[in-house]
């Protein structure tokens, strides 16, 4: 219970900072909605961790809900790193093409 309270406090701080960044126009509306959804889902997962445990047992998983959420988070992070790497690669290619075009002129 203490761990849940600490985690929810951290999420509340992140959401507060998110609203500050939105107010200062450091992030756009789409990014704000994305991160607000992410942190809200995280808070809901923490609040309903026992329900997640019960659902996982019914489905046939032997681990606890927190383990499942951790695995899901790691998989999601690897996916986002992969997508970021693809964007970075495309950006590098575009930059190389632009520099080559400028140099030839």
PDB file as gemmi writes it, atoms N, CA and C in Angstrom:
CRYST1    1.000    1.000    1.000  90.00  90.00  90.00 P 1                      
ATOM      1  N   UNK A   1       0.821  -1.198   0.000  1.00  0.00           N  
ATOM      2  CA  UNK A   1       0.000   0.000   0.000  1.00  0.00           C  
ATOM      3  C   UNK A   1       0.865   1.263   0.000  1.00  0.00           C  
ATOM      4  N   UNK A   2       1.963   1.243   0.741  1.00  0.00           N  
ATOM      5  CA  UNK A   2       2.863   2.391   0.787  1.00  0.00           C  
ATOM      6  C   UNK A   2       3.498   2.618  -0.586  1.00  0.00           C  
ATOM      7  N   UNK A   3       3.874   1.519  -1.251  1.00  0.00           N  
ATOM      8  CA  UNK A   3       4.483   1.651  -2.574  1.00  0.00           C  
ATOM      9  C   UNK A   3       3.494   2.264  -3.571  1.00  0.00           C  
ATOM     10  N   UNK A   4       2.236   1.870  -3.469  1.00  0.00           N  
ATOM     11  CA  UNK A   4       1.223   2.427  -4.353  1.00  0.00           C  
ATOM     12  C   UNK A   4       1.069   3.931  -4.113  1.00  0.00           C  
ATOM     13  N   UNK A   5       1.054   4.329  -2.850  1.00  0.00           N  
ATOM     14  CA  UNK A   5       0.912   5.749  -2.526  1.00  0.00           C  
ATOM     15  C   UNK A   5       2.103   6.545  -3.048  1.00  0.00           C  
ATOM     16  N   UNK A   6       3.299   6.018  -2.878  1.00  0.00           N  
ATOM     17  CA  UNK A   6       4.499   6.703  -3.369  1.00  0.00           C  
ATOM     18  C   UNK A   6       4.456   6.815  -4.894  1.00  0.00           C  
ATOM     19  N   UNK A   7       4.089   5.728  -5.568  1.00  0.00           N  
ATOM     20  CA  UNK A   7       3.997   5.745  -7.031  1.00  0.00           C  
ATOM     21  C   UNK A   7       2.959   6.756  -7.498  1.00  0.00           C  
ATOM     22  N   UNK A   8       1.813   6.815  -6.814  1.00  0.00           N  
ATOM     23  CA  UNK A   8       0.771   7.771  -7.199  1.00  0.00           C  
ATOM     24  C   UNK A   8       1.215   9.210  -6.956  1.00  0.00           C  
ATOM     25  N   UNK A   9       2.006   9.430  -5.920  1.00  0.00           N  
ATOM     26  CA  UNK A   9       2.545  10.776  -5.673  1.00  0.00           C  
ATOM     27  C   UNK A   9       3.484  11.177  -6.809  1.00  0.00           C  
ATOM     28  N   UNK A  10       4.351  10.252  -7.223  1.00  0.00           N  
ATOM     29  CA  UNK A  10       5.247  10.537  -8.345  1.00  0.00           C  
ATOM     30  C   UNK A  10       4.455  10.845  -9.616  1.00  0.00           C  
ATOM     31  N   UNK A  11       3.430  10.069  -9.879  1.00  0.00           N  
ATOM     32  CA  UNK A  11       2.610  10.301 -11.079  1.00  0.00           C  
ATOM     33  C   UNK A  11       1.904  11.649 -10.986  1.00  0.00           C  
ATOM     34  N   UNK A  12       1.426  12.014  -9.797  1.00  0.00           N  
ATOM     35  CA  UNK A  12       0.779  13.324  -9.620  1.00  0.00           C  
ATOM     36  C   UNK A  12       1.768  14.454  -9.910  1.00  0.00           C  
ATOM     37  N   UNK A  13       3.010  14.287  -9.492  1.00  0.00           N  
ATOM     38  CA  UNK A  13       4.047  15.301  -9.775  1.00  0.00           C  
ATOM     39  C   UNK A  13       4.291  15.388 -11.276  1.00  0.00           C  
ATOM     40  N   UNK A  14       4.369  14.246 -11.956  1.00  0.00           N  
ATOM     41  CA  UNK A  14       4.589  14.245 -13.399  1.00  0.00           C  
ATOM     42  C   UNK A  14       3.422  14.904 -14.132  1.00  0.00           C  
ATOM     43  N   UNK A  15       2.214  14.637 -13.692  1.00  0.00           N  
ATOM     44  CA  UNK A  15       1.047  15.255 -14.329  1.00  0.00           C  
ATOM     45  C   UNK A  15       1.027  16.756 -14.066  1.00  0.00           C  
ATOM     46  N   UNK A  16       1.394  17.155 -12.865  1.00  0.00           N  
ATOM     47  CA  UNK A  16       1.479  18.589 -12.535  1.00  0.00           C  
ATOM     48  C   UNK A  16       2.493  19.280 -13.444  1.00  0.00           C  
ATOM     49  N   UNK A  17       3.662  18.649 -13.624  1.00  0.00           N  
ATOM     50  CA  UNK A  17       4.699  19.203 -14.511  1.00  0.00           C  
ATOM     51  C   UNK A  17       4.208  19.250 -15.955  1.00  0.00           C  
ATOM     52  N   UNK A  18       3.435  18.257 -16.339  1.00  0.00           N  
ATOM     53  CA  UNK A  18       2.875  18.210 -17.680  1.00  0.00           C  
ATOM     54  C   UNK A  18       1.954  19.408 -17.919  1.00  0.00           C  
ATOM     55  N   UNK A  19       1.113  19.707 -16.933  1.00  0.00           N  
ATOM     56  CA  UNK A  19       0.237  20.864 -17.055  1.00  0.00           C  
ATOM     57  C   UNK A  19       1.039  22.165 -17.099  1.00  0.00           C  
ATOM     58  N   UNK A  20       2.124  22.236 -16.354  1.00  0.00           N  
ATOM     59  CA  UNK A  20       2.988  23.423 -16.392  1.00  0.00           C  
ATOM     60  C   UNK A  20       3.598  23.599 -17.778  1.00  0.00           C  
ATOM     61  N   UNK A  21       4.084  22.509 -18.356  1.00  0.00           N  
ATOM     62  CA  UNK A  21       4.681  22.588 -19.683  1.00  0.00           C  
ATOM     63  C   UNK A  21       3.648  22.988 -20.733  1.00  0.00           C  
ATOM     64  N   UNK A  22       2.431  22.495 -20.588  1.00  0.00           N  
ATOM     65  CA  UNK A  22       1.362  22.872 -21.514  1.00  0.00           C  
ATOM     66  C   UNK A  22       1.038  24.358 -21.371  1.00  0.00           C  
ATOM     67  N   UNK A  23       0.995  24.831 -20.145  1.00  0.00           N  
ATOM     68  CA  UNK A  23       0.686  26.238 -19.884  1.00  0.00           C  
ATOM     69  C   UNK A  23       1.759  27.150 -20.483  1.00  0.00           C  
ATOM     70  N   UNK A  24       3.020  26.726 -20.397  1.00  0.00           N  
ATOM     71  CA  UNK A  24       4.137  27.506 -20.952  1.00  0.00           C  
ATOM     72  C   UNK A  24       4.310  27.277 -22.454  1.00  0.00           C  
ATOM     73  N   UNK A  25       3.456  26.442 -23.039  1.00  0.00           N  
ATOM     74  CA  UNK A  25       3.480  26.105 -24.460  1.00  0.00           C  
ATOM     75  C   UNK A  25       4.797  25.452 -24.878  1.00  0.00           C  
ATOM     76  N   UNK A  26       5.352  24.644 -23.982  1.00  0.00           N  
ATOM     77  CA  UNK A  26       6.557  23.888 -24.304  1.00  0.00           C  
ATOM     78  C   UNK A  26       6.225  22.589 -25.020  1.00  0.00           C  
ATOM     79  N   UNK A  27       4.975  22.156 -24.922  1.00  0.00           N  
ATOM     80  CA  UNK A  27       4.517  20.959 -25.624  1.00  0.00           C  
ATOM     81  C   UNK A  27       3.199  21.271 -26.316  1.00  0.00           C  
ATOM     82  N   UNK A  28       2.932  20.550 -27.381  1.00  0.00           N  
ATOM     83  CA  UNK A  28       1.702  20.757 -28.137  1.00  0.00           C  
ATOM     84  C   UNK A  28       0.533  19.988 -27.532  1.00  0.00           C  
ATOM     85  N   UNK A  29      -0.634  20.200 -28.105  1.00  0.00           N  
ATOM     86  CA  UNK A  29      -1.854  19.578 -27.595  1.00  0.00           C  
ATOM     87  C   UNK A  29      -1.808  18.058 -27.749  1.00  0.00           C  
ATOM     88  N   UNK A  30      -1.340  17.572 -28.900  1.00  0.00           N  
ATOM     89  CA  UNK A  30      -1.289  16.126 -29.113  1.00  0.00           C  
ATOM     90  C   UNK A  30      -0.330  15.444 -28.142  1.00  0.00           C  
ATOM     91  N   UNK A  31       0.826  16.051 -27.944  1.00  0.00           N  
ATOM     92  CA  UNK A  31       1.796  15.480 -27.006  1.00  0.00           C  
ATOM     93  C   UNK A  31       1.262  15.523 -25.583  1.00  0.00           C  
ATOM     94  N   UNK A  32       0.570  16.599 -25.242  1.00  0.00           N  
ATOM     95  CA  UNK A  32      -0.040  16.720 -23.915  1.00  0.00           C  
ATOM     96  C   UNK A  32      -1.045  15.602 -23.682  1.00  0.00           C  
ATOM     97  N   UNK A  33      -1.907  15.375 -24.667  1.00  0.00           N  
ATOM     98  CA  UNK A  33      -2.923  14.319 -24.537  1.00  0.00           C  
ATOM     99  C   UNK A  33      -2.261  12.948 -24.434  1.00  0.00           C  
ATOM    100  N   UNK A  34      -1.227  12.724 -25.232  1.00  0.00           N  
ATOM    101  CA  UNK A  34      -0.515  11.447 -25.188  1.00  0.00           C  
ATOM    102  C   UNK A  34       0.061  11.177 -23.802  1.00  0.00           C  
ATOM    103  N   UNK A  35       0.789  12.160 -23.252  1.00  0.00           N  
ATOM    104  CA  UNK A  35       1.421  11.960 -21.949  1.00  0.00           C  
ATOM    105  C   UNK A  35       0.406  11.925 -20.816  1.00  0.00           C  
ATOM    106  N   UNK A  36      -0.646  12.730 -20.921  1.00  0.00           N  
ATOM    107  CA  UNK A  36      -1.688  12.689 -19.898  1.00  0.00           C  
ATOM    108  C   UNK A  36      -2.368  11.328 -19.887  1.00  0.00           C  
ATOM    109  N   UNK A  37      -2.624  10.780 -21.060  1.00  0.00           N  
ATOM    110  CA  UNK A  37      -3.205   9.435 -21.149  1.00  0.00           C  
ATOM    111  C   UNK A  37      -2.256   8.392 -20.570  1.00  0.00           C  
ATOM    112  N   UNK A  38      -0.983   8.508 -20.899  1.00  0.00           N  
ATOM    113  CA  UNK A  38       0.014   7.565 -20.406  1.00  0.00           C  
ATOM    114  C   UNK A  38       0.064   7.559 -18.885  1.00  0.00           C  
ATOM    115  N   UNK A  39       0.176   8.735 -18.273  1.00  0.00           N  
ATOM    116  CA  UNK A  39       0.284   8.812 -16.810  1.00  0.00           C  
ATOM    117  C   UNK A  39      -1.033   8.437 -16.138  1.00  0.00           C  
ATOM    118  N   UNK A  40      -2.144   8.773 -16.768  1.00  0.00           N  
ATOM    119  CA  UNK A  40      -3.445   8.391 -16.208  1.00  0.00           C  
ATOM    120  C   UNK A  40      -3.626   6.872 -16.218  1.00  0.00           C  
ATOM    121  N   UNK A  41      -3.239   6.237 -17.323  1.00  0.00           N  
ATOM    122  CA  UNK A  41      -3.310   4.777 -17.383  1.00  0.00           C  
ATOM    123  C   UNK A  41      -2.381   4.137 -16.356  1.00  0.00           C  
ATOM    124  N   UNK A  42      -1.213   4.743 -16.160  1.00  0.00           N  
ATOM    125  CA  UNK A  42      -0.299   4.241 -15.136  1.00  0.00           C  
ATOM    126  C   UNK A  42      -0.910   4.327 -13.750  1.00  0.00           C  
ATOM    127  N   UNK A  43      -1.561   5.447 -13.465  1.00  0.00           N  
ATOM    128  CA  UNK A  43      -2.212   5.608 -12.157  1.00  0.00           C  
ATOM    129  C   UNK A  43      -3.348   4.601 -11.987  1.00  0.00           C  
ATOM    130  N   UNK A  44      -4.131   4.403 -13.038  1.00  0.00           N  
ATOM    131  CA  UNK A  44      -5.218   3.427 -12.961  1.00  0.00           C  
ATOM    132  C   UNK A  44      -4.675   2.008 -12.764  1.00  0.00           C  
ATOM    133  N   UNK A  45      -3.572   1.691 -13.427  1.00  0.00           N  
ATOM    134  CA  UNK A  45      -2.970   0.365 -13.261  1.00  0.00           C  
ATOM    135  C   UNK A  45      -2.508   0.162 -11.827  1.00  0.00           C  
ATOM    136  N   UNK A  46      -1.968   1.208 -11.218  1.00  0.00           N  
ATOM    137  CA  UNK A  46      -1.519   1.102  -9.827  1.00  0.00           C  
ATOM    138  C   UNK A  46      -2.714   0.959  -8.887  1.00  0.00           C  
ATOM    139  N   UNK A  47      -3.746   1.727  -9.147  1.00  0.00           N  
ATOM    140  CA  UNK A  47      -4.931   1.681  -8.279  1.00  0.00           C  
ATOM    141  C   UNK A  47      -5.623   0.317  -8.361  1.00  0.00           C  
ATOM    142  N   UNK A  48      -5.709  -0.230  -9.562  1.00  0.00           N  
ATOM    143  CA  UNK A  48      -6.436  -1.483  -9.769  1.00  0.00           C  
ATOM    144  C   UNK A  48      -5.508  -2.687  -9.938  1.00  0.00           C  
ATOM    145  N   UNK A  49      -4.357  -2.676  -9.281  1.00  0.00           N  
ATOM    146  CA  UNK A  49      -3.379  -3.761  -9.431  1.00  0.00           C  
ATOM    147  C   UNK A  49      -3.945  -5.099  -8.956  1.00  0.00           C  
ATOM    148  N   UNK A  50      -4.752  -5.096  -7.931  1.00  0.00           N  
ATOM    149  CA  UNK A  50      -5.348  -6.356  -7.438  1.00  0.00           C  
ATOM    150  C   UNK A  50      -6.316  -6.946  -8.476  1.00  0.00           C  
ATOM    151  N   UNK A  51      -7.086  -6.086  -9.114  1.00  0.00           N  
ATOM    152  CA  UNK A  51      -7.988  -6.535 -10.169  1.00  0.00           C  
ATOM    153  C   UNK A  51      -7.189  -7.104 -11.341  1.00  0.00           C  
ATOM    154  N   UNK A  52      -6.096  -6.458 -11.679  1.00  0.00           N  
ATOM    155  CA  UNK A  52      -5.226  -6.965 -12.745  1.00  0.00           C  
ATOM    156  C   UNK A  52      -4.683  -8.330 -12.365  1.00  0.00           C  
ATOM    157  N   UNK A  53      -4.281  -8.498 -11.105  1.00  0.00           N  
ATOM    158  CA  UNK A  53      -3.819  -9.812 -10.622  1.00  0.00           C  
ATOM    159  C   UNK A  53      -4.890 -10.880 -10.840  1.00  0.00           C  
ATOM    160  N   UNK A  54      -6.131 -10.561 -10.466  1.00  0.00           N  
ATOM    161  CA  UNK A  54      -7.221 -11.524 -10.597  1.00  0.00           C  
ATOM    162  C   UNK A  54      -7.489 -11.880 -12.055  1.00  0.00           C  
ATOM    163  N   UNK A  55      -7.462 -10.886 -12.925  1.00  0.00           N  
ATOM    164  CA  UNK A  55      -7.689 -11.129 -14.344  1.00  0.00           C  
ATOM    165  C   UNK A  55      -6.585 -12.010 -14.915  1.00  0.00           C  
ATOM    166  N   UNK A  56      -5.348 -11.748 -14.525  1.00  0.00           N  
ATOM    167  CA  UNK A  56      -4.230 -12.545 -15.026  1.00  0.00           C  
ATOM    168  C   UNK A  56      -4.315 -13.996 -14.562  1.00  0.00           C  
ATOM    169  N   UNK A  57      -4.765 -14.201 -13.331  1.00  0.00           N  
ATOM    170  CA  UNK A  57      -4.923 -15.568 -12.830  1.00  0.00           C  
ATOM    171  C   UNK A  57      -6.009 -16.293 -13.629  1.00  0.00           C  
ATOM    172  N   UNK A  58      -7.100 -15.599 -13.932  1.00  0.00           N  
ATOM    173  CA  UNK A  58      -8.179 -16.213 -14.715  1.00  0.00           C  
ATOM    174  C   UNK A  58      -7.736 -16.557 -16.130  1.00  0.00           C  
ATOM    175  N   UNK A  59      -6.875 -15.714 -16.689  1.00  0.00           N  
ATOM    176  CA  UNK A  59      -6.401 -15.950 -18.045  1.00  0.00           C  
ATOM    177  C   UNK A  59      -5.377 -17.082 -18.079  1.00  0.00           C  
ATOM    178  N   UNK A  60      -4.704 -17.315 -16.962  1.00  0.00           N  
ATOM    179  CA  UNK A  60      -3.769 -18.425 -16.900  1.00  0.00           C  
ATOM    180  C   UNK A  60      -2.324 -18.034 -16.653  1.00  0.00           C  
ATOM    181  N   UNK A  61      -2.058 -16.751 -16.441  1.00  0.00           N  
ATOM    182  CA  UNK A  61      -0.696 -16.328 -16.125  1.00  0.00           C  
ATOM    183  C   UNK A  61      -0.407 -16.629 -14.662  1.00  0.00           C  
ATOM    184  N   UNK A  62       0.821 -17.029 -14.391  1.00  0.00           N  
ATOM    185  CA  UNK A  62       1.161 -17.380 -13.014  1.00  0.00           C  
ATOM    186  C   UNK A  62       1.779 -16.210 -12.249  1.00  0.00           C  
ATOM    187  N   UNK A  63       2.236 -15.175 -12.955  1.00  0.00           N  
ATOM    188  CA  UNK A  63       2.878 -14.044 -12.296  1.00  0.00           C  
ATOM    189  C   UNK A  63       1.882 -13.059 -11.720  1.00  0.00           C  
ATOM    190  N   UNK A  64       2.402 -12.085 -11.036  1.00  0.00           N  
ATOM    191  CA  UNK A  64       1.531 -11.060 -10.457  1.00  0.00           C  
ATOM    192  C   UNK A  64       1.290  -9.957 -11.486  1.00  0.00           C  
ATOM    193  N   UNK A  65       0.342  -9.113 -11.205  1.00  0.00           N  
ATOM    194  CA  UNK A  65      -0.012  -8.022 -12.099  1.00  0.00           C  
ATOM    195  C   UNK A  65       1.119  -7.037 -12.297  1.00  0.00           C  
ATOM    196  N   UNK A  66       1.871  -6.784 -11.246  1.00  0.00           N  
ATOM    197  CA  UNK A  66       2.974  -5.831 -11.358  1.00  0.00           C  
ATOM    198  C   UNK A  66       4.049  -6.364 -12.289  1.00  0.00           C  
ATOM    199  N   UNK A  67       4.288  -7.669 -12.255  1.00  0.00           N  
ATOM    200  CA  UNK A  67       5.257  -8.257 -13.191  1.00  0.00           C  
ATOM    201  C   UNK A  67       4.773  -8.109 -14.628  1.00  0.00           C  
ATOM    202  N   UNK A  68       3.501  -8.379 -14.842  1.00  0.00           N  
ATOM    203  CA  UNK A  68       2.921  -8.236 -16.176  1.00  0.00           C  
ATOM    204  C   UNK A  68       3.060  -6.797 -16.670  1.00  0.00           C  
ATOM    205  N   UNK A  69       2.751  -5.825 -15.803  1.00  0.00           N  
ATOM    206  CA  UNK A  69       2.865  -4.424 -16.187  1.00  0.00           C  
ATOM    207  C   UNK A  69       4.312  -4.048 -16.470  1.00  0.00           C  
ATOM    208  N   UNK A  70       5.231  -4.606 -15.703  1.00  0.00           N  
ATOM    209  CA  UNK A  70       6.651  -4.337 -15.935  1.00  0.00           C  
ATOM    210  C   UNK A  70       7.087  -4.896 -17.288  1.00  0.00           C  
ATOM    211  N   UNK A  71       6.682  -6.110 -17.604  1.00  0.00           N  
ATOM    212  CA  UNK A  71       7.014  -6.697 -18.904  1.00  0.00           C  
ATOM    213  C   UNK A  71       6.414  -5.869 -20.031  1.00  0.00           C  
ATOM    214  N   UNK A  72       5.184  -5.448 -19.856  1.00  0.00           N  
ATOM    215  CA  UNK A  72       4.523  -4.624 -20.863  1.00  0.00           C  
ATOM    216  C   UNK A  72       5.256  -3.298 -21.050  1.00  0.00           C  
ATOM    217  N   UNK A  73       5.705  -2.710 -19.964  1.00  0.00           N  
ATOM    218  CA  UNK A  73       6.439  -1.441 -20.032  1.00  0.00           C  
ATOM    219  C   UNK A  73       7.769  -1.617 -20.761  1.00  0.00           C  
ATOM    220  N   UNK A  74       8.482  -2.690 -20.473  1.00  0.00           N  
ATOM    221  CA  UNK A  74       9.771  -2.932 -21.128  1.00  0.00           C  
ATOM    222  C   UNK A  74       9.567  -3.152 -22.626  1.00  0.00           C  
ATOM    223  N   UNK A  75       8.568  -3.932 -22.986  1.00  0.00           N  
ATOM    224  CA  UNK A  75       8.271  -4.161 -24.402  1.00  0.00           C  
ATOM    225  C   UNK A  75       7.911  -2.839 -25.086  1.00  0.00           C  
ATOM    226  N   UNK A  76       7.120  -2.019 -24.424  1.00  0.00           N  
ATOM    227  CA  UNK A  76       6.739  -0.726 -24.989  1.00  0.00           C  
ATOM    228  C   UNK A  76       7.953   0.174 -25.169  1.00  0.00           C  
ATOM    229  N   UNK A  77       8.843   0.185 -24.189  1.00  0.00           N  
ATOM    230  CA  UNK A  77      10.053   1.001 -24.296  1.00  0.00           C  
ATOM    231  C   UNK A  77      10.923   0.556 -25.471  1.00  0.00           C  
ATOM    232  N   UNK A  78      11.090  -0.739 -25.639  1.00  0.00           N  
ATOM    233  CA  UNK A  78      11.871  -1.225 -26.776  1.00  0.00           C  
ATOM    234  C   UNK A  78      11.212  -0.818 -28.096  1.00  0.00           C  
ATOM    235  N   UNK A  79       9.897  -0.888 -28.164  1.00  0.00           N  
ATOM    236  CA  UNK A  79       9.188  -0.472 -29.370  1.00  0.00           C  
ATOM    237  C   UNK A  79       9.423   1.010 -29.647  1.00  0.00           C  
ATOM    238  N   UNK A  80       9.312   1.857 -28.603  1.00  0.00           N  
ATOM    239  CA  UNK A  80       9.516   3.289 -28.797  1.00  0.00           C  
ATOM    240  C   UNK A  80      10.957   3.608 -29.175  1.00  0.00           C  
ATOM    241  N   UNK A  81      11.917   2.902 -28.621  1.00  0.00           N  
ATOM    242  CA  UNK A  81      13.317   3.098 -29.002  1.00  0.00           C  
ATOM    243  C   UNK A  81      13.503   2.719 -30.468  1.00  0.00           C  
ATOM    244  N   UNK A  82      12.884   1.624 -30.885  1.00  0.00           N  
ATOM    245  CA  UNK A  82      12.958   1.203 -32.283  1.00  0.00           C  
ATOM    246  C   UNK A  82      12.384   2.274 -33.204  1.00  0.00           C  
ATOM    247  N   UNK A  83      11.192   2.793 -32.857  1.00  0.00           N  
ATOM    248  CA  UNK A  83      10.569   3.835 -33.672  1.00  0.00           C  
ATOM    249  C   UNK A  83      11.423   5.105 -33.692  1.00  0.00           C  
ATOM    250  N   UNK A  84      12.004   5.449 -32.555  1.00  0.00           N  
ATOM    251  CA  UNK A  84      12.867   6.624 -32.471  1.00  0.00           C  
ATOM    252  C   UNK A  84      14.105   6.440 -33.337  1.00  0.00           C  
ATOM    253  N   UNK A  85      14.654   5.237 -33.329  1.00  0.00           N  
ATOM    254  CA  UNK A  85      15.823   4.943 -34.157  1.00  0.00           C  
ATOM    255  C   UNK A  85      15.492   5.073 -35.635  1.00  0.00           C  
ATOM    256  N   UNK A  86      14.310   4.615 -36.049  1.00  0.00           N  
ATOM    257  CA  UNK A  86      13.891   4.760 -37.438  1.00  0.00           C  
ATOM    258  C   UNK A  86      13.758   6.235 -37.828  1.00  0.00           C  
ATOM    259  N   UNK A  87      13.167   7.027 -36.957  1.00  0.00           N  
ATOM    260  CA  UNK A  87      13.022   8.464 -37.236  1.00  0.00           C  
ATOM    261  C   UNK A  87      14.386   9.144 -37.312  1.00  0.00           C  
ATOM    262  N   UNK A  88      15.282   8.782 -36.410  1.00  0.00           N  
ATOM    263  CA  UNK A  88      16.620   9.359 -36.399  1.00  0.00           C  
ATOM    264  C   UNK A  88      17.368   8.997 -37.671  1.00  0.00           C  
ATOM    265  N   UNK A  89      17.238   7.763 -38.109  1.00  0.00           N  
ATOM    266  CA  UNK A  89      17.877   7.322 -39.339  1.00  0.00           C  
ATOM    267  C   UNK A  89      17.351   8.105 -40.540  1.00  0.00           C  
ATOM    268  N   UNK A  90      16.045   8.296 -40.584  1.00  0.00           N  
ATOM    269  CA  UNK A  90      15.443   9.060 -41.676  1.00  0.00           C  
ATOM    270  C   UNK A  90      15.907  10.510 -41.643  1.00  0.00           C  
ATOM    271  N   UNK A  91      15.984  11.080 -40.455  1.00  0.00           N  
ATOM    272  CA  UNK A  91      16.450  12.455 -40.299  1.00  0.00           C  
ATOM    273  C   UNK A  91      17.894  12.598 -40.755  1.00  0.00           C  
ATOM    274  N   UNK A  92      18.750  11.640 -40.398  1.00  0.00           N  
ATOM    275  CA  UNK A  92      20.154  11.666 -40.828  1.00  0.00           C  
ATOM    276  C   UNK A  92      20.255  11.589 -42.346  1.00  0.00           C  
ATOM    277  N   UNK A  93      19.439  10.753 -42.952  1.00  0.00           N  
ATOM    278  CA  UNK A  93      19.456  10.619 -44.412  1.00  0.00           C  
ATOM    279  C   UNK A  93      19.021  11.928 -45.066  1.00  0.00           C  
ATOM    280  N   UNK A  94      17.952  12.535 -44.552  1.00  0.00           N  
ATOM    281  CA  UNK A  94      17.480  13.804 -45.100  1.00  0.00           C  
ATOM    282  C   UNK A  94      18.531  14.900 -44.945  1.00  0.00           C  
ATOM    283  N   UNK A  95      19.189  14.926 -43.810  1.00  0.00           N  
ATOM    284  CA  UNK A  95      20.234  15.917 -43.569  1.00  0.00           C  
ATOM    285  C   UNK A  95      21.408  15.705 -44.514  1.00  0.00           C  
ATOM    286  N   UNK A  96      21.795  14.463 -44.721  1.00  0.00           N  
ATOM    287  CA  UNK A  96      22.889  14.152 -45.647  1.00  0.00           C  
ATOM    288  C   UNK A  96      22.531  14.583 -47.065  1.00  0.00           C  
ATOM    289  N   UNK A  97      21.297  14.295 -47.475  1.00  0.00           N  
ATOM    290  CA  UNK A  97      20.854  14.698 -48.813  1.00  0.00           C  
ATOM    291  C   UNK A  97      20.843  16.211 -48.957  1.00  0.00           C  
ATOM    292  N   UNK A  98      20.402  16.923 -47.935  1.00  0.00           N  
ATOM    293  CA  UNK A  98      20.355  18.374 -47.960  1.00  0.00           C  
ATOM    294  C   UNK A  98      21.763  18.974 -48.042  1.00  0.00           C  
ATOM    295  N   UNK A  99      22.673  18.457 -47.229  1.00  0.00           N  
ATOM    296  CA  UNK A  99      24.053  18.959 -47.236  1.00  0.00           C  
ATOM    297  C   UNK A  99      24.704  18.671 -48.589  1.00  0.00           C  
ATOM    298  N   UNK A 100      24.450  17.501 -49.140  1.00  0.00           N  
ATOM    299  CA  UNK A 100      24.994  17.148 -50.454  1.00  0.00           C  
ATOM    300  C   UNK A 100      24.457  18.088 -51.533  1.00  0.00           C  
ATOM    301  N   UNK A 101      23.169  18.397 -51.466  1.00  0.00           N  
ATOM    302  CA  UNK A 101      22.568  19.300 -52.451  1.00  0.00           C  
ATOM    303  C   UNK A 101      23.135  20.716 -52.325  1.00  0.00           C  
ATOM    304  N   UNK A 102      23.296  21.190 -51.100  1.00  0.00           N  
ATOM    305  CA  UNK A 102      23.860  22.532 -50.890  1.00  0.00           C  
ATOM    306  C   UNK A 102      25.304  22.593 -51.366  1.00  0.00           C  
ATOM    307  N   UNK A 103      26.056  21.534 -51.096  1.00  0.00           N  
ATOM    308  CA  UNK A 103      27.468  21.493 -51.491  1.00  0.00           C  
ATOM    309  C   UNK A 103      27.600  21.513 -53.010  1.00  0.00           C  
ATOM    310  N   UNK A 104      26.732  20.808 -53.693  1.00  0.00           N  
ATOM    311  CA  UNK A 104      26.815  20.765 -55.159  1.00  0.00           C  
ATOM    312  C   UNK A 104      26.442  22.086 -55.797  1.00  0.00           C  
ATOM    313  N   UNK A 105      25.697  22.926 -55.112  1.00  0.00           N  
ATOM    314  CA  UNK A 105      25.349  24.245 -55.644  1.00  0.00           C  
ATOM    315  C   UNK A 105      26.490  25.179 -55.382  1.00  0.00           C  
TER     316      UNK A 105                                                      
END                                                                             
